[in-house]
């Protein structure tokens, strides 16, 4: 295991929506924390996305403010991939300079 000093800092994002609306914050946090530990990340900020909106204000703020901060998002299944909101968010995620991971699926965002 990597020492604490060598862990890459990241932001975690809990999102209780879509197909994952029934998975509470505590369970999501557990999955993200486990993913971080297994993959050399140190969570320095945890946030939660708003749901029942037609956009993703929290994620947009993160990608606009800190292009170099890796993101650990609970699950891609929290998003409606057919929505205009996802299409707009995806454009921002595509230009984000740090890696973005969906922890439940154990995969890197790749458009």
N, C-alpha and C positions, 0 to 999 in steps of 0.2 A: 504494500500500500504506500501511496505517496505521503510525504510528510505534509503537515498542515500548510507550511510555507510554500510548497510547490503546487498546491491545488489552484486550479483556475477559477477565479471569481465569476459568479453568474447570478442572474435573476431568475427566480422561479415564478411561474404563473399558474394559478389554480383557476379553473373555469368550469363551473357546474352548470352545463347547458347541453343542448342537443341530446345525443345518445348517452351522454355522461351526466345528465341532470340528476340521476339518482345516486351518484357517487359523491358523498359529502367531502367537505374541505379536509377533514382529518385523514381520511383514506387517501385522498389525492396527494396530500402533503407526504404521507408515508411512501407512496410510489415515487414521487419526485426526489425525496431525500435518499431513497435507496439507489435510484438511478445516479444521482450525484456522487454518492459514495463509491459506486462501482466504476465510475467513469472519470474520476479525478477532478470533480467540481466542488467548490465551496460556495454555498448559497449565501449571498450577502444581502439580498433583498427578496422578500416574498410579496407578491401582490395577487390580486384576484381581478379577473375581468368582469365587467358588468354584463348581465345577461338580459334578454328580452329587449334589446336595442337593435337598431338596424345598422350599427357600426361597432367598432371595437376600440373605444377611447383609451383604455389602459394600455393595450398593446401598441397602438399607434404612438402614444406618448413615449413609451420605452424605445421603440425603434427610431423615433425622431430625435430623442435626446442623447442616446448613447449607442452609436453604431458599432462600438467595439465590445459590447457586453453580450456574452452568450446568453441565450434564453433556454430555459427548461420549461416546456409547456406540458401540462398533464397529458392531454390526448388530442389527437387530430379529430377524433369523433365528437368533440365538444362543438365543432364548427359545422355549419351548414355549407358544404362545399359548392352548392348550387346558387348561393346567394350573391347579390351584388356586394354586400358587406365583405364576404370572404374574398371576392375578386379584388376589391380595393386593398384589403389587408395583404393579400398575397403579393401584390405589386411592391408594397413596402418591405415585406419579408425578403423578397428576392434581391433587394439592394442592400439589405442589412449585412454589414461586413463581418459579423461574428456568427458562429454556428448557432443554429436553432434546432432543438430536439423535441420530439414528442416522446415523453418518457414511458407511457403505458405501452406504446408500440415498439419502443426501443429503436427509434429510427430518427435519422437526421432529415430535416426539412429539405426537400429537393423538388423544386417545381417541375 
